[in-house]
Amino acid sequence: MRKILVLSLMFLLSYMASAKTVHYELIATREAINVSGKKEIDFALLLNNQIPAPSLEFTEGDTAVIKVVNKIPGEEISVHWHGLLLDPFMDGVPYVNTPPIRSGESFTFEFPLRQSGTYWYHSHTGVQEQKGLYGAFIIHPKEKKVKYDKDLVLVLSDWIDENPNQVLANLKKDGDYYTFKKGTMRSWLDAIKQGSLKNFLYNEWTRMGGMDLSDVGYDAFLINGKKDYQALVAHPGEVIRLRVINAAASSYFYLNLGNIPMKVISADGIDIKPTLAKEILIGMAETYDILFKIPEHKNYEFKASVQDGTGSASAWIGMGENVYAPIKPFPDMYALMDHGVHGSMDHSKMDHSKMNHSKMDHSKIDHSKMDHTTMGRSTMDHGSEVKGDNRVLNKTPTLTHDNQVNVDPPITLLTVNDIEAISPTTLPLNKPRYNVTLELDGDMERYVWLINGKAIHQDRNLIINEGDVVRFTFKNNTMMHHPMHLHGHFFRVINKFGEKSPLKHTIDMAPHTTRTIEFYANEPGEWMLHCHNLYHMKTGMARVVSYSTFERRPIMNQYQKLDPHLKDHFYYRGLLEAASNHLQGELYVFNTWDEFELRVETRNDFDWEIEGDLFYKRWLNRYWHLIGGGTLVDGESAAVAGFGYLLPMLVESHLIIDQKTRLRLNIEKRFQWTKYIYTDAEFTFRQKQPSEFEVSLMYQRQWSWSAGFMFTEDSAGVGAQYNF
């Protein structure tokens, strides 16, 4: 017994001697700088006077002490430590689990580092992440398990020279606002030229409109703050560990390295079975570590090509003659969903316990009678230790592979489907387990993004119980990728590798796919679960995962009452139209589900006899909305009620009835003939009142302005239209 105590004491003293406290100070400022190389802007937010923010380096077992000082006038900030296991009060989401850092104040984060790997940090306030508040967070293991000569951190990002607050407002006006800037407008003529008219018509018939790869028209894509970056001088035979972090606000990237496959050894900070890949698709907030042995005296291009084909950034590794990465072809804008690439298997059905947990009432489980002695809290060291019927994640496996050991043939495009854990990641089998289905929905036109049909302000909390095995089955019903991130945990992504399914903190949900993750609920707190597309999160696609028995600190009770996630902000858009035969104005004020519409017009002889509508619309989902309000036609006003519905072929329809039981039917559709020429066609049938139609043929090079011909039921004219 004495010998055991002596050995234990020696181990403890040895551990304490190796662990240390590492201090950093980060000072936030607002500066006028030129990031894109095109123009100077005044909204950039910097930490220690740089974008990206400084890379913070630690060793597993250290205690991190990081003081964040806010010197930005009149603006709160925050810092979230992405992928780290820590006390929820240190997580950094303002008004949810951490106080905001007000202007002129500071906050000191302090937490032990229970893991190793490649992580990052960023603001969780407003759209500050897009303004520059992000950086790398590297934790080296206590013992180096992989042989390499040099570390190279590569932080990917996207940048726009327009204030991101205005970017969000623009997207709310029209989800396709930036298609003109990007040159990604779909059209009938282009579909015919591409031989894709059938796909184009199918997408319109199904009211999808085509795959959306990115919403924002960016001015630059960056690696470590540069579009073209000489990253590292390296010599033949040297082994480089590339730590790749996608810190972009809303851009996926394809990764290539010269003309050779990449050996991927880690995903989201967790070591995986080494895998060769010709190309990697990396979503926002994901990280990948790559081993690269310099083969000869050449300079190799590491290239990050944005998924929508609008740009790329490069980092150069080596020395000598340049070896270029492949040029990524522009994506097919008319392609139908290829589920085979992304994997659409419903992994929620892979329940090895054979139990139907979906019908269990876990609120009635008596947790006091459960055996918690074998569970413990995870130190998240990536491996598994078998204890009876349980496997608890608390032991780091030793990597036995050498950098030059052969692995399987290269994968063409690496996604999470191809990632295999080094050792079993199976969760405890004798604990309560249940599944929560989370359907990811959206309306691109109104730019609303939802989970289970609701935005976060409507349904903020997902309640779970400590000690349970929780499964989230994501079903992506949209035409966009959604990188879903859970704070404070790692989860198993159930894939073809079964018990060796990988551990991650962020999972890419490709369009129209279903995927299941599961985690052991042993990190009590309140944790964000959200899409890491910044603009999707800000418009509703988020939740707070809250442990049922967690007691937050008293200071957070007051802050949570002010949580901005509970607010449903109003936005506006409008239109002014002037033609030789027609004048019209429209104004819309709206939030997630409520919309107020004012429309006025006068026609033909400009006798200033005005007709118009004042409607309130209550949206029920993407397709249906209710209508109430009043109309003015031929000098006669009337109260109306009815509904609107989005028909196949993206035809908007409204059916209303007035106080005299007269029906009115509106049908409207836009035809995009070429990239810059379109037609708006609108027909209005009125019972016992004049019916009308208006058809335009317009030329448009930017979202705000268009000009052309306007035809009504009794005249033709020329004019212009201004959108605002």
Secondary structure, DSSP 8 states (H G I E B T S, - for coil): -HHHHHHHHHHHHHHHHH--EEEEEEEEEEEEE-SSSS--EEEEEEETTBSSEEEEEEETT-EEEEEEEE-STT--B--EEET----GGGS--BTTTB--B-TT-EEEEEEE----EEEEEE--STTHHHHT-EEEEEEE-SS--S--SEEEEEEEEEE-SS-HHHHHHHHHH-TTTTHHHHT----HHHHHHTT-HHHHHHHHHTT--S----S---SEEEETTBSEEEEE---TT-EEEEEEEE--SS--EEEEETTB-EEEEEETTEEEEEEEES-EEE-TT-EEEEEEE--SSEEEEEEEEETTSS-EEEEEEESSEEE---------TT----HHHH----GGG--TT---GGG--GGG--GGGS--TTT------S--EEETTEEES---------TT---S--BSSB-GGG--BSS-----SSS-EEEEEEEEEEETTTTEEEETTB-TTTS-EEEE-TT-EEEEEEEE-SSS-EEEEETT--EEE--TTGGG--EESEEEE-TT-EEEEEEE--S-SEEEEEESSHHHHHTT-EEEEEETT----HHHHHHHTT-GGG----EEEEEEEEETTEEEEEEEEE-SSEEEEEEEEEETTT----EEEEEEEEE-SSSEEEEEEEEEETTEEEEEEEEEEEEGGGEEEEEEEETT--EEEEEEEEEE-SSSEEEEEEEEEETTS--EEEEEEEE-SSSSEEEEEEEESS-EEEEEEEE-
